[in-house]
Amino acid sequence: MDDISLAFTPAWRQRDMIAAKQVSPVELVELYLRRIDALNPQLNAYLTVVGDMALGWAKDAEAAVMRGDDLAPLHGVPISIKDLNATKGIRTTNGSLIFKDDVPDADDIVAERIRASGAIILGKTNTPEMGHKGSTENRLGPPCRNPWDTTRTPGGSSGGAAAGQVAGLSALSQGSDGGGSIRIPASYCGLYGIKGTQGRVPSITTAPGGWGQLGQNGPITSTVKDSAILLQALSGPDDRDPLCIRTQPPDFSANLGKGVMGLRIGWTPNFGSAPVDPEVRAACEAAALAFQDLGAHVEDANINIDYEEAFDTMDTIMFSDRAANNGVHLEENADLLDDTLRPLIEEAMTWSARKLAFALRSFEWHRYNFARIFDKYDLLLSPVMATPAFTIGEPPQVIDGQPVQSEFWGFNPFNFLINMSGQTAASIPGGFTEGGLPIGLHMIGDKGQEPLVLQASAAYEEAHPWAHLHPPVS
């Protein structure tokens, strides 16, 4: 197998090849390190690369294979970790000048579980400061770039994870999603990414980005099966997270071949009122209707969200949390904070308890109303994003002739709704624009329904495969 083919071989297949002694973990790590050296200067997908460490772990993994040891589910498979997750002995910047030299003395839960899965960490991927926005620029260096068009953003906040994954700079990538930060870059980079049910993947609640009321860690991968395996490795209860689901997760891979026959699927092009680029809307509608050809029943869900209220609720809760968690940095390090993050924290520190109390009330009504959708449907489909990837530093101010409500959320009006509701949701590669930019289809399932979302995603993947499609920078 040539290097290109091996680099883009699915992670599950790499694991099988390692177990069968057809390829060694050392060969794989060396391959990805060469590709990072060659391509990362164009993409800025990685903030930190730990080549010597990775080779040492790969040699240990190879020795385990040769001894005939029992192998973990991702034994020897190279992976990237988002730079919001603490990694023992590996620089963890949180995309911030404040933490640019920070080297934790302990892993967070996600890093612990990645190591336990047998995967080999290649390095830490780029993210905006504290993961606060849906594109990946920070003050640590040049912006992260989209491998399909390097003038455009890969999305965020897991932009480095997605850019590196689609360019073949790792076999697997880990991201996190507090307002779409897995699904945004998966959509913009033509990958599969899934946010689990709220609480599915536990996290330590003292991370600089917040305490995790809205966010979930999860996979960004080239195939659905790879995401199912990585999500399995990350999931399950942990007493260090009071918000986590306390029961063991189901088998996320068990139903991948069962199809969608008879499923009730709702489709909404814009949740009622959000402007969507016509090319995105058309591609996603075609992808949604393709489920009828696979045996599902698809109909217009007639959903109408009050965006002004939903956005204000999300914004109030998220940035109140950031003010509580990051407010201390304003006094000591205000000059180091990102120019877009600092004023948001400053504003949030002036809000009244009354504003937060009203937002928490609205939050619970939102969760109730969203839960009712799944009284009627097994799955809900929409676009992931309102636009294709935009030029770096130029988020759209007008979409389909309508001015957007917010620079931060105008291009991302759908994802945060699911973070608020707590359901599981995935971005599925659903086509391309005429200019060759990926478009993601949003698949939303009820709480606890990750197996169904993965099952339906796999059915679409089988009928409309995407993993063989590679960007110009790859």
C-alpha positions in Angstrom: 0.0 0.0 0.0 1.4 3.4 -1.0 1.8 6.2 1.6 -1.3 8.2 0.4 -3.5 5.1 0.5 -2.3 4.2 4.0 -2.7 7.7 5.4 -6.3 7.7 4.3 -7.1 4.2 5.4 -9.9 4.2 8.0 -8.7 4.0 11.5 -10.6 0.8 12.2 -8.9 -0.8 9.3 -5.5 0.4 10.5 -6.2 -1.2 13.9 -6.9 -4.5 12.1 -3.8 -4.2 10.1 -1.7 -3.6 13.2 -3.2 -6.6 14.9 -2.4 -8.7 11.8 1.2 -7.4 11.7 0.5 -5.9 8.2 1.7 -2.5 9.4 3.4 -1.3 12.5 2.4 1.6 14.7 5.9 3.0 14.2 5.4 3.0 10.4 2.0 4.8 10.8 3.4 7.4 13.2 6.4 8.1 10.9 4.0 8.4 8.0 1.8 11.0 9.7 4.8 12.9 11.1 6.2 13.2 7.5 2.8 14.5 6.3 2.5 17.0 9.1 6.0 18.3 8.3 5.0 18.7 4.7 1.5 20.1 5.0 1.0 21.7 8.4 2.9 24.9 7.4 0.2 25.5 4.8 -2.7 24.7 7.2 -1.7 25.5 10.7 -3.8 22.5 11.9 -1.4 21.6 14.7 -0.2 24.0 17.4 2.1 21.4 19.0 3.5 18.2 17.5 5.2 15.6 19.8 7.1 13.5 17.3 9.6 12.0 19.7 7.0 11.1 22.3 4.7 9.6 19.6 7.5 7.4 18.2 8.3 6.2 21.7 4.7 5.3 22.3 4.6 3.6 18.9 7.6 1.4 19.7 5.8 0.3 22.9 2.7 -0.4 20.9 4.6 -2.4 18.4 6.3 -4.4 21.1 2.9 -5.3 22.6 1.8 -6.6 19.2 4.9 -8.8 18.9 4.4 -10.2 22.4 0.8 -11.1 21.6 -0.7 -8.9 24.2 -4.4 -8.2 24.3 -4.8 -5.0 22.2 -7.1 -2.1 23.1 -9.8 -0.9 20.5 -7.5 1.7 18.9 -4.1 0.1 19.6 -1.4 1.9 17.7 -3.7 4.2 15.7 -2.4 7.8 15.5 -4.8 10.5 16.8 -4.8 14.3 17.3 -6.2 16.0 20.4 -7.8 19.4 20.4 -5.7 22.0 22.3 -8.6 22.7 24.8 -8.0 19.3 26.4 -5.3 19.0 29.1 -2.6 16.5 28.2 0.0 15.3 30.7 3.5 16.4 29.6 2.2 18.0 26.4 1.8 21.7 25.9 -1.9 22.8 26.3 -2.5 26.4 25.1 -6.3 26.6 25.0 -5.5 28.7 21.9 -4.4 31.5 24.2 -1.3 33.6 24.8 -2.1 33.2 28.5 -1.4 29.5 28.4 1.1 29.4 25.6 3.7 27.7 27.7 1.5 25.6 29.9 2.4 21.9 30.3 -0.2 20.1 32.5 0.9 17.5 35.0 -2.2 15.4 34.5 -4.5 14.4 31.6 -8.1 15.4 31.6 -10.7 12.7 31.3 -10.8 12.7 27.5 -7.0 12.4 27.2 -7.0 9.6 29.8 -9.5 7.7 27.7 -7.7 8.3 24.5 -4.6 6.9 26.0 -6.5 3.9 27.4 -8.0 3.2 24.0 -4.4 2.5 22.7 -4.4 5.4 20.3 -1.1 7.3 19.9 -1.1 11.1 20.3 0.6 13.0 17.5 0.0 16.5 18.9 -2.5 19.2 19.8 -4.7 20.8 17.2 -5.5 24.5 16.6 -8.5 26.2 18.2 -9.7 29.8 18.8 -9.0 31.1 22.3 -10.9 29.1 24.8 -12.9 27.7 21.9 -15.1 30.8 21.9 -16.0 31.1 18.2 -16.8 29.1 15.0 -13.6 29.8 13.1 -10.0 29.1 14.1 -7.9 32.1 14.5 -5.9 33.1 17.6 -3.0 35.2 18.7 -0.6 32.3 18.9 0.2 32.4 15.1 -1.4 32.3 11.7 -5.0 31.2 11.2 -5.9 27.6 10.6 -6.8 27.1 6.9 -9.3 24.9 5.1 -7.6 22.2 2.9 -10.3 22.6 0.2 -9.4 26.3 -0.2 -6.7 27.7 2.0 -8.2 31.2 1.8 -11.2 30.0 3.8 -11.8 28.9 7.4 -12.1 25.2 8.3 -14.6 26.3 10.9 -14.2 26.1 14.6 -13.6 25.7 17.3 -12.2 22.2 16.4 -10.9 23.7 13.2 -7.4 22.3 13.5 -8.8 18.8 14.2 -10.9 18.9 11.0 -8.3 20.5 8.8 -5.7 17.9 9.9 -8.1 15.0 9.5 -9.3 15.8 6.0 -5.7 16.5 4.9 -4.5 13.1 6.1 -2.4 14.4 9.1 -3.9 11.8 11.5 -6.0 8.7 11.4 -8.5 10.1 14.0 -9.2 13.5 15.5 -10.9 14.5 18.7 -12.9 17.7 19.1 -15.4 19.3 21.4 -18.7 21.0 20.7 -20.3 23.7 22.9 -22.2 25.5 20.2 -21.4 23.4 17.1 -17.6 23.1 17.4 -17.5 19.5 16.1 -20.2 19.9 13.5 -19.1 23.3 12.1 -15.6 22.1 11.0 -16.9 18.7 10.0 -19.4 20.4 7.6 -16.8 22.9 6.3 -14.2 20.2 5.8 -16.3 17.4 4.4 -16.0 15.0 7.4 -18.2 13.1 9.8 -18.5 14.5 13.3 -20.9 13.6 16.1 -21.8 15.4 19.3 -23.2 12.9 21.8 -26.2 13.3 24.1 -25.4 15.9 26.8 -23.4 14.1 29.5 -22.4 11.2 27.3 -18.7 12.0 27.4 -17.6 13.3 30.8 -15.2 16.2 31.3 -13.4 17.7 34.2 -15.3 20.9 34.9 -12.4 23.2 35.7 -11.2 23.6 32.1 -10.5 27.2 31.0 -13.4 27.2 28.5 -16.2 26.6 31.1 -17.9 23.9 33.1 -19.5 21.9 30.3 -23.2 22.6 30.7 -23.6 22.9 26.9 -20.5 21.1 25.5 -19.5 17.6 24.6 -16.2 16.1 23.5 -16.4 13.7 20.5 -14.9 12.5 17.3 -14.2 14.1 13.9 -13.4 11.3 11.4 -13.3 10.2 7.8 -15.9 7.4 8.3 -18.9 6.8 10.5 -17.5 3.6 11.9 -14.4 5.4 13.1 -16.6 7.9 14.9 -18.6 5.1 16.5 -15.4 3.4 17.8 -13.8 6.7 19.2 -17.1 7.8 20.7 -17.3 4.4 22.5 -13.8 4.9 23.9 -14.7 8.4 25.2 -18.1 7.6 26.7 -19.2 6.4 30.1 -19.7 7.7 33.6 -17.0 9.4 35.7 -17.5 10.7 39.3 -15.4 13.8 38.5 -18.2 15.1 36.2 -21.5 15.8 38.0 -23.3 16.3 34.7 -22.4 13.0 33.0 -24.8 10.2 32.3 -24.3 7.7 35.1 -25.2 4.6 33.1 -22.9 2.7 30.7 -23.3 3.7 27.1 -24.9 1.4 24.5 -22.8 -0.3 21.8 -22.5 2.5 19.2 -21.3 0.1 16.4 -24.0 -2.6 16.9 -26.5 -1.2 14.4 -24.3 0.3 11.7 -25.5 -2.1 9.0 -29.2 -2.0 9.7 -30.3 0.8 7.4 -33.2 3.2 7.8 -36.2 1.2 6.5 -39.4 2.6 8.1 -37.8 5.4 10.0 -39.8 8.6 10.5 -37.6 11.6 9.5 -38.4 15.3 9.7 -36.7 17.8 7.4 -36.4 21.5 8.1 -34.4 23.8 5.8 -34.0 26.6 8.3 -35.9 25.9 11.6 -38.5 28.4 10.4 -36.7 31.7 9.7 -32.9 31.6 9.6 -31.5 32.7 6.2 -29.6 29.9 4.4 -27.4 30.1 1.3 -29.6 28.7 -1.6 -26.8 26.3 -2.7 -26.5 24.9 0.8 -30.3 24.6 1.2 -30.6 22.8 -2.2 -27.8 20.3 -1.4 -29.1 19.5 2.0 -32.7 19.0 0.8 -31.5 16.6 -1.9 -29.5 14.7 0.7 -32.4 14.6 3.1 -34.8 13.3 0.4 -32.2 10.6 -0.5 -33.3 8.8 2.7 -36.6 8.1 1.0 -34.7 6.0 -1.5 -33.2 4.1 1.4 -36.7 3.2 2.8 -37.4 6.0 5.3 -40.3 8.3 5.3 -39.2 12.0 5.0 -41.6 15.0 5.5 -41.4 18.7 6.2 -41.3 19.1 10.0 -42.8 22.6 10.0 -40.6 23.8 12.9 -40.5 27.5 13.8 -37.9 28.6 16.3 -37.9 32.0 17.9 -34.3 32.8 17.0 -34.0 36.1 18.9 -35.0 34.4 22.2 -32.9 31.3 21.5 -29.8 33.2 20.7 -30.1 35.5 23.7 -30.6 32.5 25.9 -27.6 30.7 24.6 -25.4 33.8 24.7 -26.4 34.7 28.2 -25.8 31.2 29.6 -22.5 30.6 27.7 -20.9 34.0 28.4 -22.1 34.1 32.0 -20.2 30.9 32.5 -17.2 32.4 30.7 -17.3 35.5 32.9 -17.3 33.3 36.0 -14.5 31.1 34.7 -12.3 33.6 32.8 -13.1 36.9 34.5 -9.9 36.7 36.5 -7.9 37.0 33.3 -9.3 40.4 32.6 -7.4 42.0 35.5 -4.1 40.2 35.0 -4.0 39.5 31.3 -6.5 41.7 29.5 -3.9 42.7 26.9 -3.3 39.0 26.0 -6.9 38.1 25.4 -8.3 37.9 21.9 -10.0 41.1 20.7 -13.2 39.3 20.1 -13.3 37.3 23.4 -12.4 40.1 25.8 -15.4 42.4 25.1 -17.8 39.5 25.4 -16.5 38.6 28.8 -16.5 42.2 29.9 -20.1 42.6 28.8 -21.2 39.4 30.6 -19.6 40.6 33.8 -22.1 43.5 33.8 -25.2 41.4 33.4 -27.7 41.1 36.3 -28.8 37.9 38.1 -32.3 38.7 36.6 -31.0 38.3 33.1 -29.4 34.9 33.8 -32.5 33.7 35.7 -34.8 34.5 32.7 -32.3 32.8 30.4 -32.3 29.6 32.5 -36.1 29.6 32.4 -36.1 30.0 28.6 -33.4 27.3 28.4 -35.7 24.7 30.1 -38.7 25.6 27.8 -36.4 25.2 24.8 -35.4 21.7 26.0 -39.0 20.8 26.5 -40.1 22.0 23.1 -37.3 20.2 21.3 -38.0 17.0 23.1 -41.6 17.1 21.7 -40.2 17.0 18.2 -39.1 13.4 18.9 -42.6 12.4 19.9 -43.3 12.5 16.1 -39.9 11.8 14.5 -37.1 9.3 14.9 -34.6 11.8 13.4 -34.6 15.4 12.3 -32.6 16.7 9.4 -31.4 20.3 8.5 -28.4 22.0 7.1 -25.4 22.0 9.5 -24.4 25.6 8.4 -26.1 28.5 6.8 -23.2 29.0 4.4 -20.2 27.1 2.9 -16.8 27.9 4.5 -16.2 31.7 4.3 -13.0 33.7 3.7 -10.9 33.8 6.8 -11.7 36.9 8.9 -14.8 37.7 6.8 -17.8 36.0 8.4 -20.9 36.7 6.3 -23.0 39.7 7.2 -25.8 39.0 4.7 -27.1 35.5 3.8 -29.5 35.0 0.9 -30.3 38.7 0.9 -31.0 38.9 4.7 -28.7 40.6 7.3 -27.5 38.1 9.9 -28.3 38.6 13.6 -24.8 38.1 14.9 -21.3 37.9 13.5 -20.7 34.9 15.7 -23.9 33.0 15.0 -25.1 34.2 11.6 -23.4 31.5 9.7 -24.1 29.0 12.5 -27.8 29.4 13.4 -28.6 25.7 13.9 -26.0 23.9 15.9 -26.3 25.8 19.2 -30.0 24.9 19.3 -29.0 21.3 19.9 -26.4 22.1 22.5 -29.2 23.8 24.4 -31.6 20.9 23.9 -29.1 18.2 24.9 -29.9 15.9 22.0 -27.3 14.1 20.0 -26.4 15.4 16.5 -24.0 14.7 13.6 -22.7 16.4 10.5 -22.7 14.1 7.5 -20.9 15.1 4.2 -23.9 16.0 2.0 -22.4 17.4 -1.2 -20.4 20.3 -2.5 -20.9 23.7 -3.9 -20.2 24.4 -7.5 -16.9 25.9 -6.3 -15.9 22.7 -4.6 -16.6 23.5 -1.0 -18.1 20.8 1.3 -21.7 21.0 2.6 -22.8 19.2 5.7 -26.2 17.6 6.4 -27.3 17.9 10.1 -28.8 14.7 11.6 -30.4 15.1 15.0 -31.6 12.3 17.3 -33.3 12.2 20.6 -31.3 11.9 23.8 -29.7 8.6 24.1 -30.1 7.8 20.4 -26.5 7.9 19.2 -26.8 4.3 17.9 -29.7 5.4 15.7 -27.9 8.5 14.4 -24.8 6.4 13.6 -27.0 3.7 12.0 -28.7 6.2 9.7 -25.4 8.0 9.0 -23.8 4.7 8.0 -26.7 3.9 5.6 -26.3 7.3 3.9 -22.5 6.8 3.8 -22.9 3.4 2.1 -25.2 4.9 -0.5 -23.3 8.1 -1.0 -19.7 7.5 0.0 -17.3 10.4 0.7 -14.1 9.1 2.3 -12.4 8.7 -1.1 -12.7 12.5 -1.7 -9.6 14.4 -0.8 -8.9 18.2 -0.8 -6.2 19.9 -2.9 -4.0 20.2 0.2 -3.6 16.6 1.1 
